[in-house]
Amino acid sequence: MELQRLIIQRPLESGSRLDLKELIPVFHRWIQQQLIKDHLLIDVGDYLHLKRDPKLLLVAHEGTFSVIYSPEGLALQYQRRRPISGMFTQRLKKIWNALQLASRLLEQETALEGKIHFEANRFRIIVNELLWTETTENAPKVLEETIREAFRKEAGMSGFTVTCSMPDTKERLLLEFEVTSIQDLDSTISSVEQICA
């Protein structure tokens, strides 16, 4: 099957001094100026009064950007809502580029006065396709081994860790990465294409 429903998260640095309320007018201005390429930004959802995630949503026709509490602390998340044509490499690149653009805009946002910084070498991918994980034999192990091989052979890297977990078939497949340089993502996702296309 075609793997489409992916979620990508990028954690904030622990030293970020961010009051989430400050993001609300920033996101509204993004909508007014339509700052995210290839996205029709529509609305902002404020759930700061609730204990559950997400805390804030920036809703687009193509996907949803959200601020959540990950196990490591605050993170920016992008969840694709609409299918993307092309091979898995192309789909993942588009999703990744959307998250990278949003995180870069937040770091450069003058209204936030440098209060927000993202970790440069850590990110998380969640496979939000239960049918894919259930019909792909030993999906967590296959993906973990493929990612490790990608880092080792394609990117020629030694300083990395990969963890992959799916507690049971009712849970989403989760991959966590810590890499030396985020620029090596292209070679990594190309190596994963053969099992996800």
C-alpha positions in Angstrom: 0.0 0.0 0.0 1.0 3.6 -0.4 2.3 5.2 2.8 0.8 8.7 3.0 -0.3 9.5 6.6 3.0 10.7 8.2 3.6 12.9 11.2 6.9 14.6 11.8 7.9 16.3 15.0 10.9 18.5 15.9 11.6 19.3 19.6 12.5 22.7 20.9 15.7 23.2 22.7 15.3 23.0 26.5 16.5 26.6 26.9 13.7 28.0 24.8 11.8 30.6 26.9 8.4 30.5 25.1 5.0 31.5 26.4 2.7 29.7 24.0 0.2 32.6 24.0 2.8 34.5 22.0 2.4 32.2 19.1 -1.3 33.0 18.5 -0.8 36.4 16.9 2.2 35.0 15.0 0.1 32.2 13.5 -2.7 34.6 12.6 -0.3 36.8 10.7 1.0 33.7 8.9 -2.6 33.1 7.7 -2.9 36.7 6.6 0.3 36.6 4.7 0.1 32.9 3.6 3.7 32.3 4.6 3.9 28.5 4.2 4.6 27.5 0.7 2.1 25.2 -1.1 -0.3 25.5 1.8 -3.6 27.3 2.2 -3.5 28.4 5.8 -7.1 28.6 7.3 -7.4 28.9 11.0 -5.8 28.9 14.5 -6.9 26.6 17.2 -6.2 27.6 20.8 -6.4 24.7 23.3 -4.0 26.1 25.9 -6.7 25.7 28.6 -6.7 21.9 28.1 -4.3 19.4 29.6 -4.2 17.3 26.5 -2.3 17.9 23.2 -2.3 19.7 20.9 -1.9 23.0 22.7 -2.0 25.2 19.6 -3.1 24.4 16.0 -2.3 26.1 12.7 -4.7 24.5 10.3 -4.1 24.4 6.6 -6.1 22.7 3.8 -3.1 20.4 3.2 -2.0 19.6 6.7 -1.9 20.7 10.3 0.9 22.4 12.3 0.7 22.0 16.0 2.6 22.7 19.2 2.6 19.6 21.5 4.3 18.3 24.6 6.5 15.4 23.5 8.4 13.2 26.0 11.3 15.6 25.7 9.3 18.8 26.1 7.7 21.1 23.6 7.8 20.2 20.0 6.5 21.5 16.7 4.5 18.8 14.7 3.3 18.6 11.2 0.6 16.1 10.2 -0.3 15.8 6.5 -4.0 15.7 5.8 -4.1 15.5 2.0 -2.4 12.8 -0.2 0.8 13.8 -2.0 1.6 12.3 -5.4 4.9 10.7 -6.3 7.3 8.2 -4.7 7.8 8.0 -0.9 11.0 10.1 -1.2 9.0 12.9 -2.7 6.2 12.7 -0.2 8.5 12.7 2.8 10.6 15.6 1.4 7.5 17.7 1.0 6.3 17.0 4.5 9.8 17.5 6.0 10.2 20.8 4.0 6.9 22.1 5.5 8.1 21.4 9.0 11.5 22.9 8.4 10.0 26.1 6.9 7.6 26.5 9.9 10.4 26.0 12.4 12.7 28.4 10.6 10.0 31.1 10.5 9.4 30.7 14.2 13.1 31.0 15.0 13.4 34.1 12.9 10.2 35.7 14.1 11.0 39.2 15.5 7.9 39.3 17.7 9.3 36.3 19.6 12.6 38.0 20.3 14.7 34.9 19.9 12.8 32.9 22.5 12.4 29.8 20.4 15.1 27.5 19.1 14.7 24.0 17.7 17.1 21.1 18.2 19.2 20.8 15.0 19.7 17.1 14.9 16.7 15.3 16.5 13.3 14.6 15.0 10.6 12.0 15.2 8.5 10.3 12.5 5.1 8.7 13.3 3.5 6.4 10.8 -0.2 7.0 11.1 -1.2 4.1 9.0 -2.4 1.1 11.1 -3.2 -0.9 7.9 0.4 -0.5 6.7 1.9 -1.4 9.9 -0.4 -4.4 10.3 0.2 -5.7 6.7 4.0 -5.1 6.6 5.7 -8.0 8.3 7.7 -6.9 11.4 7.2 -3.3 10.3 9.1 -1.7 13.3 12.2 -3.9 12.8 12.2 -3.5 9.0 12.1 0.3 9.2 14.6 0.5 12.0 17.1 -1.7 10.2 16.6 0.2 6.9 17.1 3.6 8.6 20.3 2.3 10.3 21.6 1.0 7.0 20.8 4.4 5.4 22.8 6.3 8.0 25.7 3.8 7.8 26.1 3.4 4.0 24.3 6.2 2.3 25.2 9.1 4.7 28.5 7.6 5.9 27.7 8.6 9.5 28.7 7.1 12.8 27.4 9.6 15.3 23.7 8.7 15.3 21.1 6.7 17.2 17.8 5.4 16.0 15.0 3.9 18.1 11.8 2.4 16.6 8.8 1.3 18.6 5.2 0.1 18.2 4.0 -1.2 21.6 1.1 -3.2 20.0 -0.9 -3.2 16.7 -3.3 -0.6 18.0 -0.4 2.0 18.4 1.2 4.0 15.7 4.6 3.2 14.5 7.1 5.6 16.0 10.7 6.3 14.8 13.0 8.6 16.6 16.3 9.9 15.1 19.3 11.7 16.4 21.8 12.5 13.6 25.0 14.5 13.2 23.7 16.8 10.5 20.1 17.4 9.4 21.3 17.8 5.8 21.8 14.1 5.6 18.0 13.5 5.5 17.9 13.2 1.7 20.1 10.2 1.6 18.3 8.6 4.5 14.7 8.8 3.0 16.0 7.6 -0.3 17.1 4.4 1.3 13.7 3.9 3.0 11.8 4.4 -0.3 12.0 0.7 -1.3 9.8 -0.5 1.6 7.4 2.4 1.8 6.5 3.2 -1.8 
